[in-house]
Amino acid sequence: MPSEAEELARLRAAVEKLSVQVAHLQQRIAVLEGRALNTEITAQPVSIAGLKRESERLESRLGLTIVNRIGAITLAIGIIFFFKYAVDNAWIGAAGRVLLGLIAGLILIGVAEWLRRRDQQVFSQGLAGCGLAVLYTSLYASFSYYQLVPEFVAFVGMVAACALATAVSLRYQNPAIAVLALVGAVLTPPLLRNGKGQPWLLFPYLSVLDIASVAMAVRRRWPVLHAVTFAGTAILFLIWASWPPNRTLPASLFWLSAFFLLFLLTTIWSFQKQRQTLTLVLLPLNTLWILIAAWVLLGESHAGVFALFSFLLAIVHFVFAVQSTPTRGLYPTLYVGAQACLLVAALRVLASWADAHAVAANRSSLLSETDSVFLAIYAVVMIAIGILRSAALERIIGLVLIAIVIAKLYLYDVWLLTRFYRISAFVALGVLLLAASYIYSRFKDKVDVLLTGKQEPGR
């Protein structure tokens, strides 16, 4: 057993050791507090410096990029005005004007390349875009205004100019020049043929252009190219379909379906690669466009074919929605598109039934009431399915349809329906809306799933 003196000595040693550790900890705390104080003192100057850099960056963007682009456009317009002035004063002939335009365009592109190699990236991009615009305009004028070359030669030349613009955009890593090239490529057929092109020449060209532009959009992460090529193809098809001599039904439906599937597949592939919102927006736009184009082609004269076409579109959307379930964002977009196509097909069938069974005086009232009641029934069914499956998407679709029905009832039906149809519409829709409300009340616990944002797995 240790003696009392030994125990006392041991306790003193322990106290001294603890005192040293406490002093060391106090020194470290003082150092840390000093650093924190210095950080707080220097935070404001750093923030001010960051704001200053951001202001300088904004000034550079305004002074360099935007002014450069406006200057390039202004220069191109000035060159065009100069040519017009030269024509009015008979200074040069038609061939001389085209030749000067081609030379001016190539010189501008060459100067832009010379500046790019000297690190004048933004300035050279604007100059290159100006040169490409002048080159394209000169090639177009060689056929459309002066008839100096055959149409085929002008077409090849304009496509070559667009290919050159694509190469320049890749060299400069600039999507704006790529958009310029794509717009020129899309405009070439209507500029040369005024919308009267043969489908077996025009549409294969657009198909190749669409595939190439989408591949470039994915590879370079320039989704704007995908949007531009979709818009160009959709507009050109509608222009072509609106021209009466072009409206051969089999060829029109074939190419309409081909373009729809092309954009559906490329959009899904592009979104899976990059997950960009702009690409996903193209899916509902593709659905809307094909429904409008099909109506332009078929219309009232082929109502049954239009309904069948819309129903087939719904099936295609459902199939791709099921296949894309693991990809977040694709499933709801495709599923809503399928429901929209199905509703369009059903409403078209109801319209045909109303035309066949109603007298002329009551046809519009019967059709309007039938549409409203059908949409309300469809909404109640979707809500019930959504509650049974604990799926928020179906419930949301049902609620949206109910909102549409209510708006239609109070903004349209109440004013334009005849007395009998107005009364029956309000009674029927009132019952259906109460039924929807009862479903929500009866299955309140499951409805809470929607409020918490919980969905079934994979949705």
Buried (B, 14 or more C-beta within 10 A) or exposed (E): EEEEEEEEEEEEEEEEEEEEEEEEEEEEEEEEEEEEEEEEEEEEEEEEEEEEEEEEEEEEEEEBBEBBBEBBBEBBEEBBEBBEEBBEEEEBEBEEBBBBBBEBBBEBBEBBBEBBEEEBEBBBBBBBBBBBBBBBBBBBBBBEEBEBBEEEEBBBBBBEBBBBBBEBBBEBEBBBBBBBBBBBBBBBBBBBBEBBBEBEEBBEBBBEBBEBBBBBBBEBEBBBBBBBBBBBBBEBBBBBBEEEEBBEEEBBBEBBBBBBBBBBEBBBBBBBEBEBEBBBBBBBBBBEBBBEBBBBBBEEEBBEBBBBBBBEBBEBBBEBBEEBBEBEBBBBBBBBBBBBBBBBBBBBBBBBEBBEEBEEEBBBBBBBBBBBBBBBBBBBBBBBBBBEBBBBBBBBBBBBBBEBBBEBBEEEBEEEBEEEBBEBBBEBBEEBBEBBEEBBEEBEEBBEBBEEEEBEEEB
